[in-house]
């Protein structure tokens, strides 16, 4: 990511964005804005209206805003357009390096559901075969980290491949028509590539690195609304427990909310991990290793300390 792109999330922008939260705090919170993607616990919570039911007693509404990937979600969060959301491991690193006004509030280990696809008839059979190939992925996303970790496993470097930066909706057609020779991606797009676009799994993310997903909040929002933030996490943890025990229903719910075909969501739901918990020291250490990897490669402009962005409520 170029330095000018990081300026979009500069300290100055964050300072300007603080005003809406001050105004909302003075007027009383009326709405919590949640950014989500086409997967995971947030979709389940939305389908079951768990947060709406809880916050209705407080006369607080829930507004759901869909994003195709984590980077634009966190940009919206930093500038104050979104209060809370969920993303993979890489977007918060790029955002923190850009001084984004965000905090980690909960974590979720990813055990499956992302990796690298190649066409079923591709000559690419091993990781080493990725050398010289056009690989599609969304820059600054968890797929970016999975790709780099995969290359490292085979002794390859970023310079050994041709990166093709594409959002998931754009990468799918490019993969199907052969414009890219491999695709680093997460569910449900990972499952779409398998079921609908003749993809073959070259490698799963868990085979190359520990990965986590995260629940984040705008720092000002979280600090001004400590109990509400905790209540959102509590409600999502309830949805996560239900999802772990009811995967068939999860697939149906995901299909209903997202419009992604049920057979695709069955694949995604059966291999997903839904558990939500605190951002532990182990998770921080894993995330710090990802941040250090991106800085070493020159993909973020400065080193960061992940722990600095872990939420520490200013009130109880």
C-alpha distance (Angstrom), angle and dihedral (degrees) to the residues before:
residue distance angle dihedral
X1 . . .
X2 3.80 . .
X3 3.75 121.2 .
X4 3.78 93.0 -114.2
X5 3.81 88.8 58.3
X6 3.78 89.6 56.0
X7 3.77 91.2 53.9
X8 3.79 88.1 70.7
X9 3.79 86.1 71.5
X10 3.79 96.8 40.7
X11 3.76 128.2 143.7
X12 3.78 89.4 -103.7
X13 3.78 92.0 57.1
X14 3.78 89.9 48.3
X15 3.79 91.9 51.6
X16 3.79 91.3 52.0
X17 3.80 90.4 47.6
X18 3.80 91.9 55.9
X19 3.81 91.5 74.4
X20 3.83 96.5 73.1
X21 3.80 90.2 55.1
X22 3.78 91.7 50.5
X23 3.79 90.2 50.2
X24 3.81 91.9 46.6
X25 3.79 91.5 48.9
X26 3.80 91.5 52.0
X27 3.80 92.3 47.3
X28 3.80 94.6 42.5
X29 3.79 123.7 -104.7
X30 3.82 110.6 -77.0
X31 3.80 101.9 165.9
X32 3.80 140.9 23.4
X33 3.80 113.9 -149.6
X34 3.79 114.7 -150.0
X35 3.79 124.7 -168.2
X36 3.80 116.0 -150.3
X37 3.80 142.7 168.4
X38 3.80 131.2 -144.0
X39 3.80 94.4 -81.0
X40 3.76 145.7 50.8
X41 3.76 141.0 30.1
X42 3.80 96.2 -35.4
X43 3.80 90.1 63.5
X44 3.81 90.2 50.7
X45 3.79 92.1 48.0
X46 3.77 90.4 49.9
X47 3.80 93.0 48.9
X48 3.81 91.6 49.8
X49 3.83 93.4 41.3
X50 3.81 89.2 -134.5
X51 3.79 95.4 151.7
X52 3.79 93.1 41.9
X53 3.81 89.9 55.7
X54 3.77 93.5 48.9
X55 3.79 97.8 45.4
X56 3.80 95.5 41.2
X57 3.81 88.3 80.3
X58 3.80 87.7 58.3
X59 3.83 93.5 46.6
X60 3.81 89.9 -116.2
X61 3.80 119.8 136.1
X62 3.81 128.1 -148.8
X63 3.80 120.2 -132.8
X64 3.82 118.5 -165.5
X65 3.81 119.1 -152.7
X66 3.82 119.6 -172.8
X67 3.81 123.9 -141.3
X68 3.81 130.4 -177.5
X69 3.82 93.7 -138.9
X70 3.78 143.8 -1.3
X71 3.83 104.1 -96.2
X72 3.82 97.0 64.5
X73 3.81 89.8 42.0
X74 3.80 91.7 56.0
X75 3.79 92.4 44.0
X76 3.80 88.1 55.7
X77 3.80 89.6 46.4
X78 3.79 93.5 51.2
X79 3.80 92.8 49.8
X80 3.80 91.9 49.4
X81 3.81 101.0 -106.3
X82 3.82 92.7 112.5
X83 3.80 127.3 37.8
X84 3.79 102.7 -167.6
X85 3.80 138.4 9.0
X86 3.79 149.8 147.2
X87 3.81 128.8 -113.3
X88 3.80 141.1 156.2
X89 3.78 125.8 -92.7
X90 3.80 101.9 -84.2
X91 3.83 106.0 53.1
X92 3.82 94.0 64.6
X93 3.80 89.9 53.3
X94 3.79 93.6 54.6
X95 3.79 89.2 43.1
X96 3.82 94.8 49.9
X97 3.79 90.2 48.1
X98 3.80 86.3 55.7
X99 3.84 91.9 52.0
X100 3.79 92.4 -109.6
X101 3.79 116.2 -179.1
X102 3.81 95.7 -120.3
X103 3.81 139.1 117.2
X104 3.79 135.1 -159.6
X105 3.81 108.4 -118.0
X106 3.83 102.6 170.1
X107 3.78 140.6 0.4
X108 3.79 140.0 -144.1
X109 3.83 124.8 -165.5
X110 3.81 112.8 -130.7
X111 3.80 111.7 -138.6
X112 3.81 98.4 171.8
X113 3.78 144.1 -16.7
X114 3.78 103.5 92.0
X115 3.76 137.3 69.9
X116 3.80 142.8 103.8
X117 3.80 125.2 -48.5
X118 3.79 129.0 -161.7
X119 3.83 128.0 -176.8
X120 3.80 112.6 -82.6
X121 3.81 91.5 -115.9
X122 3.82 95.5 42.8
X123 3.79 120.8 131.4
X124 3.81 87.1 -136.0
X125 3.79 103.8 107.8
X126 3.81 103.4 151.5
X127 3.79 136.8 32.4
X128 3.79 89.7 -105.8
X129 3.81 88.4 61.4
X130 3.82 88.8 68.1
X131 3.79 89.1 78.0
X132 3.78 110.3 118.4
X133 3.79 93.2 6.4
X134 3.82 130.4 130.4
X135 3.79 107.0 -115.0
X136 3.78 122.2 -171.5
X137 3.80 124.5 -148.3
X138 3.77 140.9 134.1
X139 3.79 110.6 -93.6
X140 3.78 115.6 -117.7
X141 3.82 94.1 16.7
X142 3.80 132.1 116.3
X143 3.82 87.5 -97.0
X144 3.81 87.9 62.4
X145 3.80 90.2 58.1
X146 3.81 93.1 45.2
X147 3.80 90.5 52.1
X148 3.81 93.8 50.3
X149 3.82 92.4 46.5
X150 3.81 89.2 49.2
X151 3.79 92.5 51.5
X152 3.80 90.6 48.8
X153 3.81 90.1 52.7
X154 3.81 89.5 59.1
X155 3.80 94.7 42.6
X156 3.81 91.6 -108.0
X157 3.80 127.5 132.9
X158 3.76 133.6 -142.2
X159 3.80 87.7 -102.9
X160 3.81 89.8 61.1
X161 3.81 93.2 70.5
X162 3.79 136.4 49.0
X163 3.81 107.2 -119.7
X164 3.79 115.2 -147.1
X165 3.79 110.2 -165.2
X166 3.79 109.6 -145.4
X167 3.79 135.3 153.3
X168 3.83 113.0 -119.7
X169 3.84 94.0 -103.5
X170 3.82 89.8 52.3
X171 3.80 95.7 40.7
X172 3.81 93.8 56.1
X173 3.83 95.5 64.4
X174 3.82 90.6 40.0
X175 3.79 89.3 54.7
X176 3.80 92.5 46.3
X177 3.82 94.1 50.8
X178 3.80 95.9 43.2
X179 3.80 98.2 -110.3
X180 3.79 87.7 128.1
X181 3.79 124.4 36.3
X182 3.80 97.2 -150.9
X183 3.79 135.8 16.6
X184 3.81 127.2 -149.5
X185 3.80 106.4 -157.1
X186 3.80 149.1 138.8
X187 3.81 134.9 -127.8
X188 2.96 136.6 -40.8
X189 3.82 87.4 24.1
X190 3.82 88.9 45.4
X191 3.81 89.0 57.8
X192 3.81 91.8 42.6
X193 3.79 88.8 55.6
X194 3.79 89.9 52.3
X195 3.79 99.7 42.2
X196 3.79 103.1 31.7
X197 3.82 107.7 21.9
X198 3.80 103.3 44.6
X199 3.78 94.1 -109.2
X200 3.79 128.6 165.1
X201 3.80 122.7 -155.5
X202 3.78 109.2 -115.7
X203 3.79 92.9 179.8
X204 3.79 139.1 -12.5
X205 3.79 118.9 -131.0
X206 3.80 93.1 -120.5
X207 3.81 89.2 63.0
X208 3.80 92.6 64.2
X209 3.81 109.7 27.6
X210 3.78 147.2 -2.1
X211 3.78 109.8 -98.5
X212 3.78 134.3 -172.1
X213 3.75 137.9 -172.3
X214 3.77 122.1 -143.4
X215 3.77 144.0 -149.8
X216 3.78 111.3 -140.3
X217 3.77 137.6 -179.1
X218 3.76 137.1 -164.0
X219 3.81 103.1 -92.3
X220 3.81 94.4 -130.5
X221 3.79 92.2 47.9
X222 3.81 93.7 48.8
X223 3.79 93.7 46.9
X224 3.81 93.1 46.4
X225 3.82 92.8 45.1
X226 3.78 105.8 35.3
X227 3.80 97.8 154.3
X228 3.80 93.6 42.1
X229 3.80 89.5 51.5
X230 3.78 90.5 50.3
X231 3.79 90.1 48.1
X232 3.82 91.0 53.3
X233 3.81 90.1 52.2
X234 3.81 90.8 46.5
X235 3.79 91.5 51.3
X236 3.79 92.1 48.6
X237 3.81 91.1 48.6
X238 3.80 87.7 55.4
X239 3.80 90.1 51.6
X240 3.81 89.6 47.9
X241 3.81 93.1 53.6
X242 3.79 90.4 50.4
X243 3.81 91.3 47.9
X244 3.81 93.4 52.0
X245 3.81 89.8 56.7
X246 3.82 99.3 38.6
X247 3.80 109.4 45.0
X248 3.81 96.8 153.8
X249 3.78 90.0 54.4
X250 3.81 89.2 45.3
X251 3.80 90.7 57.2
X252 3.80 91.1 49.8
X253 3.80 91.7 47.7
X254 3.80 93.1 48.2
X255 3.80 90.8 48.8
X256 3.81 91.8 49.4
X257 3.80 94.8 49.3
X258 3.80 100.3 38.5
X259 3.81 103.5 31.4
X260 3.81 89.9 -128.9
X261 3.85 108.0 141.4
X262 3.80 116.3 -93.1
X263 3.81 94.6 -121.6
X264 3.79 89.1 57.8
X265 3.78 93.7 47.1
X266 3.82 91.0 49.3
X267 3.80 88.9 60.4
X268 3.81 91.9 46.4
X269 3.81 95.6 44.9
X270 3.80 94.9 47.9
X271 3.81 93.2 56.9
X272 3.80 99.6 35.6
X273 3.78 127.3 110.0
X274 3.79 112.9 -142.4
X275 3.81 104.3 174.7
X276 3.81 116.6 127.4
X277 3.77 124.7 -160.3
X278 3.79 144.4 145.1
X279 3.78 122.7 -57.9
X280 3.80 96.3 -99.7
X281 3.78 128.4 -162.4
X282 3.80 88.6 -104.0
X283 3.78 92.2 54.1
X284 3.80 90.8 47.2
X285 3.81 90.5 51.2
X286 3.82 91.3 50.7
X287 3.79 91.2 47.7
X288 3.80 91.6 47.6
X289 3.80 89.6 55.1
X290 3.81 89.2 54.4
X291 3.81 90.8 49.6
X292 3.80 91.6 49.1
X293 3.82 90.3 50.2
X294 3.80 92.2 53.9
X295 3.80 93.2 47.0
X296 3.81 91.9 48.9
X297 3.80 88.9 54.1
X298 3.80 91.7 48.9
X299 3.80 92.6 -116.7
X300 3.80 93.8 125.5
X301 3.82 120.3 42.5
X302 3.80 99.0 -129.0
X303 3.82 141.0 13.4
X304 3.79 115.5 -92.8
X305 3.79 136.4 -159.7
X306 3.79 107.1 -133.6
X307 3.79 93.0 -160.8
X308 3.81 89.5 64.6
X309 3.80 88.8 67.8
X310 3.83 96.9 48.8
X311 3.81 108.9 111.4
X312 3.78 116.8 -103.6
X313 3.80 106.7 -179.7
X314 3.77 113.4 -129.3
X315 3.79 91.5 -149.8
X316 3.81 136.0 29.7
